[in-house]
Amino acid sequence: MVNKEAWEELTAEFAQKGVTLVAVSKTKPVADVVELYQLGQRVFGENYVQELVEKQAELPADIQWNFIGHLQTNKVKYIAPFVSLIHTVDSFKLLAEINKQAQKCDRTIHVLLQVYIAAEDTKFGLDQQELTALLDEYHKKKNELQNIRICGLMGMATNTENETQIRTEFANLHQLFNSTKSVHFADDATFATCSMGMSSDYKIAIEAGSNMVRIGSLLFGSRVTV
């Protein structure tokens, strides 16, 4: 069962602030997704390719599926036919593979570049130097990459109760988002997403400039581990 009251409050707040709510449904049953869908939610996020593929086949076609987990290149082909946004591009190799699979499906797939901002070894993402190198490569080969659109940056803060640290990490990412846009995407209106913030820290993220947050436990309750 989903938390209807929390969804209504978040939806109203985010609409006022121009923030997109990604409802993170990983490990949750199809029935929970249906319940939230019937309330009006259309953007859902999944972490695991197999689970995403299975849910997509069972659920309404107008759901905008976001892939938010670490993505291996050999798994891209399974989600390329339908995924709306991939949040976790952390290498040019992965970017090129997404373009290749999107081309096979005659689609354009939107992506975010994942930036490493946390003080945790378990997190993935590009550091600033790697981000610059990826973007330089992208611009050199842009004519060959017509089936992807880089729409912004994503990052996850350290899992800590230290709000000052979280605030600093989010502020750094938002600053990097702005500089990346001005240097690499100044004339590209599609580069407009700064995705940061989850159930535990979304308020800080929005204050820091996030316009897309990933909310799971506030909507669906705590998850089982898989």
TACORZI-V819445 format. One record per residue. N is the residue number from 1. RES is the residue in one small letter. PHI is phi in degrees with one decimal (* if undefined). PSI is psi in radians with two decimals (999 if undefined). Layout:
N_RES_PHI_PSI, N_RES_PHI_PSI
This chain:
1_m_*_2.37, 2_v_-90.8_2.83, 3_n_-90.3_1.61, 4_k_-60.6_-0.74, 5_e_-62.0_-0.76, 6_a_-63.1_-0.73, 7_w_-61.8_-0.76, 8_e_-63.7_-0.72, 9_e_-66.5_-0.79, 10_l_-64.8_-0.76, 11_t_-61.3_-0.75, 12_a_-65.5_-0.78, 13_e_-62.9_-0.80, 14_f_-69.5_-0.59, 15_a_-62.7_-0.69, 16_q_-66.2_-0.59, 17_k_-99.4_0.00, 18_g_69.8_0.63, 19_v_-109.5_2.33, 20_t_-86.1_2.27, 21_l_-95.2_2.04, 22_v_-100.0_1.98, 23_a_-82.9_1.99, 24_v_-86.6_1.88, 25_s_-105.3_0.27, 26_k_-59.0_2.42, 27_t_67.1_0.00, 28_k_-93.4_2.58, 29_p_-70.5_2.78, 30_v_-55.9_-0.64, 31_a_-59.1_-0.63, 32_d_-69.1_-0.69, 33_v_-63.9_-0.75, 34_v_-59.9_-0.74, 35_e_-61.0_-0.78, 36_l_-71.7_-0.63, 37_y_-59.9_-0.74, 38_q_-67.1_-0.41, 39_l_-75.5_-0.39, 40_g_128.1_-0.07, 41_q_-71.8_2.36, 42_r_-124.0_-0.32, 43_v_-103.7_2.05, 44_f_-125.5_2.55, 45_g_-117.8_2.40, 46_e_-129.6_2.58, 47_n_-99.0_-0.38, 48_y_-120.7_2.29, 49_v_-60.1_-0.86, 50_q_-61.3_-0.75, 51_e_-64.7_-0.71, 52_l_-62.4_-0.80, 53_v_-60.8_-0.74, 54_e_-66.4_-0.75, 55_k_-69.0_-0.71, 56_q_-58.9_-0.64, 57_a_-69.2_-0.43, 58_e_-97.7_-0.28, 59_l_-110.3_2.91, 60_p_-56.6_2.56, 61_a_-71.4_-0.31, 62_d_-88.6_0.09, 63_i_-68.4_2.37, 64_q_-94.9_1.73, 65_w_-81.7_2.21, 66_n_-108.5_2.27, 67_f_-96.1_2.13, 68_i_-120.9_0.09, 69_g_-97.1_3.04, 70_h_-66.4_2.24, 71_l_-113.6_2.17, 72_q_-86.7_2.55, 73_t_-60.2_-0.61, 74_n_-75.0_-0.08, 75_k_-103.2_-0.15, 76_v_-58.9_-0.68, 77_k_-59.6_-0.45, 78_y_-76.4_-0.50, 79_i_-105.6_-0.20, 80_a_-57.6_-0.58, 81_p_-65.5_-0.33, 82_f_-140.1_-0.31, 83_v_-62.9_2.43, 84_s_-89.6_-0.72, 85_l_-148.5_2.29, 86_i_-106.9_2.09, 87_h_-86.5_-0.23, 88_t_-122.2_0.73, 89_v_-78.9_2.07, 90_d_-128.9_0.32, 91_s_-161.2_2.69, 92_f_-67.6_-0.58, 93_k_-57.4_-0.78, 94_l_-67.7_-0.72, 95_l_-58.0_-0.79, 96_a_-66.0_-0.64, 97_e_-68.4_-0.69, 98_i_-61.6_-0.75, 99_n_-61.0_-0.76, 100_k_-60.5_-0.81, 101_q_-72.4_-0.60, 102_a_-64.7_-0.68, 103_q_-62.7_-0.72, 104_k_-61.2_-0.54, 105_c_-93.5_0.05, 106_d_54.7_0.83, 107_r_-130.8_2.89, 108_t_-115.6_2.17, 109_i_-105.6_2.28, 110_h_-86.2_2.47, 111_v_-137.6_2.74, 112_l_-116.3_2.54, 113_l_-91.1_2.19, 114_q_-86.2_2.20, 115_v_-108.6_2.39, 116_y_-84.5_1.94, 117_i_-120.4_-0.14, 118_a_-93.0_2.78, 119_a_-95.4_0.98, 120_e_-143.0_2.29, 121_d_-71.1_-0.33, 122_t_-79.3_-0.21, 123_k_-86.8_2.63, 124_f_-105.1_2.98, 125_g_137.4_2.96, 126_l_-90.5_2.45, 127_d_-83.2_3.09, 128_q_-63.0_-0.68, 129_q_-65.8_-0.75, 130_e_-66.5_-0.64, 131_l_-61.8_-0.80, 132_t_-61.3_-0.75, 133_a_-64.1_-0.73, 134_l_-62.4_-0.77, 135_l_-68.2_-0.62, 136_d_-62.6_-0.76, 137_e_-65.2_-0.71, 138_y_-60.0_-0.80, 139_h_-67.6_-0.58, 140_k_-65.8_-0.61, 141_k_-112.4_0.35, 142_k_-57.9_-0.63, 143_n_-65.0_-0.37, 144_e_-92.4_-0.08, 145_l_-119.9_0.99, 146_q_-83.6_-0.10, 147_n_-108.0_0.25, 148_i_-130.2_2.68, 149_r_-130.6_2.11, 150_i_-82.4_2.00, 151_c_-105.1_-0.08, 152_g_157.0_-2.81, 153_l_-122.6_2.68, 154_m_-134.1_2.54, 155_g_-154.7_2.67, 156_m_-118.0_2.26, 157_a_-75.9_2.90, 158_t_-60.8_2.46, 159_n_-80.4_1.55, 160_t_-147.6_2.77, 161_e_-87.7_-0.01, 162_n_-79.1_1.66, 163_e_-65.2_-0.53, 164_t_-63.0_-0.75, 165_q_-64.4_-0.79, 166_i_-60.7_-0.78, 167_r_-60.3_-0.72, 168_t_-65.8_-0.75, 169_e_-63.2_-0.76, 170_f_-66.6_-0.71, 171_a_-62.5_-0.68, 172_n_-64.2_-0.71, 173_l_-67.1_-0.73, 174_h_-64.7_-0.66, 175_q_-64.1_-0.71, 176_l_-66.2_-0.67, 177_f_-58.8_-0.83, 178_n_-63.3_-0.74, 179_s_-70.1_-0.65, 180_t_-63.9_-0.72, 181_k_-63.3_-0.79, 182_s_-67.8_-0.59, 183_v_-86.7_-0.73, 184_h_-108.9_-0.40, 185_f_-135.3_0.58, 186_a_-58.2_-0.60, 187_d_-105.4_0.31, 188_d_-115.8_1.81, 189_a_-68.3_-0.31, 190_t_-75.3_-0.34, 191_f_-83.6_1.57, 192_a_-143.6_0.07, 193_t_-108.9_2.16, 194_c_-115.8_1.72, 195_s_-97.4_1.96, 196_m_-158.5_2.55, 197_g_112.3_2.36, 198_m_-132.3_-2.96, 199_s_-53.7_-0.68, 200_s_-81.5_-0.36, 201_d_-138.3_0.28, 202_y_-65.2_-0.55, 203_k_-63.6_-0.75, 204_i_-65.1_-0.70, 205_a_-62.1_-0.77, 206_i_-65.9_-0.70, 207_e_-59.9_-0.57, 208_a_-83.7_-0.12, 209_g_118.0_0.12, 210_s_-65.6_2.46, 211_n_-123.6_0.27, 212_m_-152.2_2.18, 213_v_-126.3_2.67, 214_r_-110.9_1.94, 215_i_-116.4_2.12, 216_g_-117.4_-1.23, 217_s_-63.4_-0.55, 218_l_-64.7_-0.49, 219_l_-95.1_-0.70, 220_f_-110.8_-0.11, 221_g_84.8_3.11, 222_s_-66.8_2.70, 223_r_-101.8_2.72, 224_v_-83.7_2.70, 225_t_-89.1_2.37, 226_v_-122.7_999
